[in-house]
């Protein structure tokens, strides 16, 4: 019972921190406005870890690799701690197990990024109908624009309704169910 509670806490806290780090990375990557409540909250929440990491891990062509690496490391530590609580022993194949944990953590980060895009697309679609001048609208527009634009060029609006969010959601779901699920299953077999 203790291990279940500890596993829940580790997964929840680690997942939320990885989410905050990944949000910070994605907001910078997609050039979202820095002056909004979400960006400021995420920056304040993660600064204690990101600032020292930037001294060690340099950026690459505008990518904040320190933040992305910290998100991945958070997932690695979370997976390792949960496996230890469940009594999993690395045994003689330590290298294979560590590669599997690293791969599963990378897949979890990719899944989390896809979920962030899906939530942003749904929120933007709802806000465009309910309150298009919301303070969140510019932030959501900058996050979803790179994903919606290709579909907006291909699919014209039907009766003034933009169907591109539907196609983005279908594409995200396909990414989650086909390649990422296959990679996750393959990596899980290494454990």
Secondary structure as GFF3:
##gff-version 3
##sequence-region A 1 191
A	DSSP	alpha_helix	2	29	.	.	.	ID=ss1
A	DSSP	alpha_helix	37	56	.	.	.	ID=ss2
A	DSSP	alpha_helix	65	85	.	.	.	ID=ss3
A	DSSP	alpha_helix	94	130	.	.	.	ID=ss4
A	DSSP	alpha_helix	137	154	.	.	.	ID=ss5
A	DSSP	alpha_helix	164	177	.	.	.	ID=ss6
A	DSSP	alpha_helix	179	190	.	.	.	ID=ss7
###
